[in-house]
Amino acid sequence: MISTKTSQFVIAKDETILASMKKLDANANKILFVIDENEKLIGSLTDGDIRRWILAGKQLSEKVFKVCNTKPIFIVEEYTTEAVKDIMLTKNIECIPVLSKNHTIIDVIFWLDIFHKKKKEIKKRPLNVPVVIMAGGFGTRLAPFTTILPKALIPIGNKSIVEHIIDKFLPYDVKEFHMTVNHKSNIIKSYFEDIEKTYSINIVKENKPLGTAGSLKLLKEKIDDVFIVTNCDIIIYADYAEILDFHVDSGYDITLVSSMMNYKIPYGICEIDKGGKLIEIREKPEYNFLISTGMYVLNKKILDYIPDNEFYHITHLMEEVKKQGGTVGVFPISENSWDDTGEWDEYNKTVKRLTND
């Protein structure tokens, strides 16, 4: 019998991959253990497993057992604390399922249970790339704050939004930041001149609004090769080194970080023919989309495609890259792996998330 404590980390093999994504998002350890109808362990599941499934063009309506790792790490009920310590340290894992003699899950042991303290964050692999933060927008959805402050400096706790974004890159030893600005640019410049920081930030002012990609042309002489671009109102909770590796290893010219979004229509959907005759009603259908989060990895060479001093969106750049024979990739993350602070409802959710950490 699966205990209440363990149930949040367990999923049946016949559940859909979409259902597993939702359960993973609610799971702080970002792992699930897949069981059969007899509650026996048959696999483990992480967001990386799901990402590879999505990139392979497979459907989220498929069953979990098709995507899970069928060689999970586990211990048996006669375990010793020293054995668990050794596994956690050598395998760099934070939780291990405990199995009975007939291979059913009877418990899940966590790092905190064994070491009696939180696991230290492993030092991230240095990225060795600059990061560009796009902060030229007016932030009208955050009025009236943005009638006084630029959007990038709206506070979350005791830090501005943009400082929270920068903080996500610092564990990767990123030292070089560029910020393109327009609206209330002098306030942003003065703010970063006054604060103490361990990184350099180059403030680049647009003479006029240049869209979501136009200002990148202003950085052509400042950037040597691959670089990361992020909007100033989104925070991504993912492994940035993994995103960069995906971009480089796949040979893409642009990689956009996308989030899987699930929408459930709360009504029956009518499908009709041209004359208005009802074909069928689909009751409360669900739709899944990969949406752009506002973070990208780009190769410097494509900056040549951006016109000088013209309004130009990132979507225009992607179209031009493909027109010129280049490629655009997509790196999927889960729905709960990012925050969009650009409008009030989402901003308030982000405040709650970051101030409760």
Secondary structure as UniProt FT lines:
FT   HELIX           4..7
FT   TURN            8..9
FT   STRAND          10..12
FT   TURN            13..14
FT   HELIX           17..25
FT   TURN            28..29
FT   STRAND          32..35
FT   TURN            37..38
FT   STRAND          40..45
FT   HELIX           47..55
FT   TURN            56..57
FT   TURN            60..61
FT   HELIX           64..66
FT   STRAND          75..76
FT   TURN            77..78
FT   HELIX           81..91
FT   STRAND          95..99
FT   TURN            101..102
FT   STRAND          104..110
FT   HELIX           111..115
FT   STRAND          131..135
FT   HELIX           140..142
FT   TURN            143..144
FT   HELIX           145..147
FT   HELIX           151..153
FT   STRAND          155..156
FT   TURN            157..158
FT   STRAND          159..160
FT   HELIX           161..169
FT   HELIX           170..172
FT   STRAND          176..181
FT   TURN            183..184
FT   HELIX           185..194
FT   STRAND          200..205
FT   TURN            211..213
FT   HELIX           214..219
FT   TURN            220..222
FT   STRAND          227..231
FT   TURN            232..233
FT   STRAND          234..236
FT   HELIX           240..250
FT   STRAND          254..264
FT   STRAND          268..272
FT   TURN            274..275
FT   STRAND          278..283
FT   STRAND          286..298
FT   HELIX           300..305
FT   TURN            308..309
FT   HELIX           314..323
FT   TURN            324..325
FT   STRAND          328..333
FT   TURN            335..336
FT   STRAND          338..340
FT   HELIX           344..356
//
